[in-house]
Amino acid sequence: MSKTKLTINDNGSVKIEGDFEIVDKEGNAYGLQSRTVLSICRCGLSKNKPFCDGAHKGHFEHNAIAFDLPPKKV
């Protein structure tokens, strides 16, 4: 099984690729119809939340630049 990859896109969604399952807060799985790539909304404007529908275009700004998190608290 390959790793699941999440890509934080500039000014947009989080793209998910690989073998994954998405569940709601009660553990019920979304019917992804065998998709291995999809995008999750980050802007809150999608009418298809939690999935991206492109509503962010022109309404959401974030430059995705990777950085190191501080050490985990013990």
N, C-alpha and C positions, 0 to 999 in steps of 0.2 A: 504494500500500500504506500502510495506517495504522500508526502507531506501536504497539508492544506496550506495554501498561500493566500494571505490577505494583502492587498495593495491599497494604500491610502492615496486616492487620486487628488491632485490639485483641484480646488474649487468644485469638489463633487463627492462621489460615493466611495464606499469601500468595496472593492472588487474581491470576490472570493472564488478561488479556483482549487479543485481537487476533490477529495472524497469527504463530504461533510453532511451534517444534518442540522437543520435549524428548527428549534422548538420554542413554543411560547412559555410563559412563566409557569404554567402548570405541567409542562413536559410534553404537550401535544405537538407532534411534528407537522410542519407545513408540508403540503404536497408539492414537491419540487419537480415532479415529472422527469426524474433522471438527469436533471441539470447538473453539470460539473463546474459551471461558471455562472455567476450572477452578481448583482450589485446591491448593496444595502444602503439605504438613505442615511445621510449624515446631516442634512439641512433641515429636516422636519417638514418640508413642503410637499413631499410626495403624497399623492392620493392613493397610493398602493403600499403604504408602510407595512412592514419594515423594508420593503424593496424600493429601489430607486426607479423613478419614472421620468427622470430628466428635468423635473421642475426646478432644480437648483440653478440652472443656467441663467447667469446674470444676477442671481440673488444670494450667492453664497461664496465667500472668499476664504480660502485657507491654502497656504503653500505647504505642501506635504514634504517636510525635510526630516529625515530620520535623525534621532538623537538617542543617547543612552539614558535610561531611567536611573534615578538614584538607587543605592543598594536597598534590598528588601529589609524592612524592619523585622527585628527578631522578637 
